[in-house]
Amino acid sequence: MRNAAAALALVLIAGSAAAAGAKWVTFTDPAGIFTVSAPTAMAPSDASTKTPDGRPIPMTAYIATDDHVVFFAVDGDYAGLQVDPAHALDNGVKAATQRGRTLISDKVVTVDGHSGREIRARDTSGEIYIDRLFFFGNHLYQFVAGLEPGASESQTAEANRFVASLRFLH
């Protein structure tokens, strides 16, 4: 899944695979905005970036791995930037189809009163991404499960469980 990490401009933190049937770990972000569950503990990684005109966008990614699945929870701080929430979500969908990725599905989802998008995309190597994006409070929250080509039904179920575990606390 290193291609997934590079494609998302994140640093993959290697973790040991969780034993089948192991209890999942619930992660709460430091700001107390969301919780999400993963099969292993999520570790933070700086994923900061810049706008095309050079303004900084502080981003923190929380990453967990299990066998052939990578789980990301990303918080991008767009404070001070004039960002239209609908435009930010549209850009997320657009990014899903860059670098040869094919959009499989795109739907509106609502979690705890917050509307966002859930997209599924496949890249040229066959990796599949399940990506939920939400924009509120000047933050872009993104929850991604990346599956290697040929992922098993149980790995696909883990990816779906991860994105479905998302809860917003505010």
Long-range contacts (C-beta under 8 A, 24 or more apart in sequence): 1-65, 1-68, 1-69, 1-70, 1-127, 1-146, 1-148, 3-123, 3-125, 3-127, 4-70, 4-127, 4-129, 4-144, 4-146, 5-63, 5-70, 5-146, 7-99, 7-101, 7-123, 8-47, 8-61, 8-72, 8-74, 8-144, 8-146, 9-47, 9-49, 10-45, 10-47, 10-61, 10-63, 10-72, 10-74, 11-45, 11-46, 11-47, 11-61, 11-63, 12-63, 12-65, 12-70, 13-43, 13-45, 13-63, 13-65, 14-65, 15-40, 15-41, 15-43, 15-63, 15-64, 15-65, 15-66, 16-40, 17-65, 17-66, 17-67, 18-66, 18-67, 20-154, 24-161, 24-165, 25-64, 26-165, 27-62, 27-64, 27-73, 28-169, 29-62, 29-73, 29-75, 31-75, 32-169, 32-170, 33-75, 33-137, 33-139, 33-141, 33-168, 33-169, 33-170, 34-73, 34-141, 34-166, 34-167, 34-168, 34-169, 35-165, 35-166, 35-167, 35-169, 36-71, 36-73, 36-143, 36-162, 36-165, 36-166, 36-167, 37-161, 37-162, 37-165, 38-64, 38-66, 38-71, 38-162, 38-165, 39-64, 39-66, 39-71, 39-158, 40-64, 40-65, 40-66, 42-71, 42-73, 47-74, 49-76, 51-81, 55-80, 55-81, 57-81, 66-158, 67-155, 68-147, 68-148, 68-151, 68-152, 68-155, 69-145, 69-146, 69-147, 69-148, 69-151, 69-155, 69-158, 69-159, 69-162, 70-144, 70-145, 70-146, 71-144, 71-145, 71-146, 71-159, 71-162, 72-142, 72-143, 72-144, 72-145, 72-146, 73-141, 73-142, 73-143, 74-140, 74-141, 74-142, 74-143, 74-144, 75-139, 75-140, 75-141, 76-139, 76-140, 76-141, 76-142, 77-138, 77-139, 78-135, 78-138, 78-139, 78-140, 79-138, 79-139, 80-138, 81-138, 83-135, 83-138, 83-140, 85-135, 85-136, 88-133, 88-135, 88-140, 89-116, 89-117, 89-133, 89-134, 89-135, 92-117, 92-119, 92-131, 92-133, 92-140, 92-142, 93-117, 93-119, 93-133, 96-121, 96-129, 96-131, 97-121, 99-123, 99-124, 100-124, 101-129, 104-128, 111-166, 111-167, 111-168, 112-167, 112-168, 112-169, 113-168, 114-168, 116-141, 118-163, 125-149, 126-150, 128-159, 130-159, 130-160, 130-162, 130-163, 131-163, 132-163, 132-166, 134-168, 137-170
